[in-house]
Amino acid sequence: MTIHEDLDRTRQAVQALEKSLLALRNQLGPHLDVLRLLDDLERCATDLNRLEQQVRAPRRRELVVIPEGDYDQGFWADVEHEGLGAPDRRAP
């Protein structure tokens, strides 16, 4: 199954859940738990929309160029040695 098929099935499931929750709200009235579920479902639908936009948007890959030269010594000014490579430490 492709990612697009999974997204479509998820969208259908969210819509089916919304239909069921609206039916419950109609039967029970503005019950707190049903309202909370509807609120949660709205967030799920929003997140699914965002995910669909990210997946379906064409990806642009940018090439990051790392300079060949040494870094400026000021870059390392606050850095402390870590691990076994520190001058005052020895391997066990």
N, C-alpha and C positions, 0 to 999 in steps of 0.2 A: 504494500500500500504506500502511496506517495504522501509526501507532507501535505500536498494540496487536498488530497482525499481525506486525510486525517483532520485537517482544518474544517473541511465541509461537514464531516460527521460530527465534529465538536460543535459547530454552529447549529446543526440540526438538533443536537441534544440540548443545547442551551435554550433554543426556541421551544422544544417540547416541555422542558422544565418550566419555562415561563408560562406556558399555556396551562399546565397543571396547577401551578401556584396561583394563577389568577382564578381558576375554578375553585380552589380552596378558599381564597379570599372572598369570593362571591357566596360561598356556603357558610363560612364562619364569621364573616364580617371582618373588621379591621383588627384581627387577632395579632398580638405583638409578635409572636414567633413567625407567622406568615409574612408580616411586614418586614421582619428582619431578613428572612430568606429572600424576599423580593429585592431588598437592598443589596444583599450579598450577590444575588444573580446579576444585578445591574453592574456591579464591579467586575464580575467575571466576564460579562459581555464586553465591557470597555477594554479589559485586558486582552480578550480574544481579538478585538478589532485592532488593537495596537500590534499584537503578534502577527496578525495577517498582513498588516501593512509592512512590517519589517521583513517578513518572509517573501512576500510577493514583489517587493521593491527590488530593482536590479542592484546588485552589489557593485560598488566601486572599490577597487583595491588600489590603494596608493602605495607607491614605492617610497620607503623611508631610506634616505641616504645617511649612512653613518660615516663621519669623517675618518680618514685614515690616520691623521696626526694624533698626538697626545692631547689629553685634556689639559686645560689651564690648571695650574697648581692650586689656585684659589678654590676650585671646585671641591677639592679634598680637604679643605681647611678644618672643618668640624668633625671629620670622620674619625671614628675610633676603630682600632683593629678588632676583628672578630675571629673566633675560632682558633684552630691550632696554628694558624699562620702568624699570630701575634709574636712580637720579639721576646716577650718574657714568659712564654708558655712552651711546653714540650709535650709531644705525643705520649700517651700512656704506655 
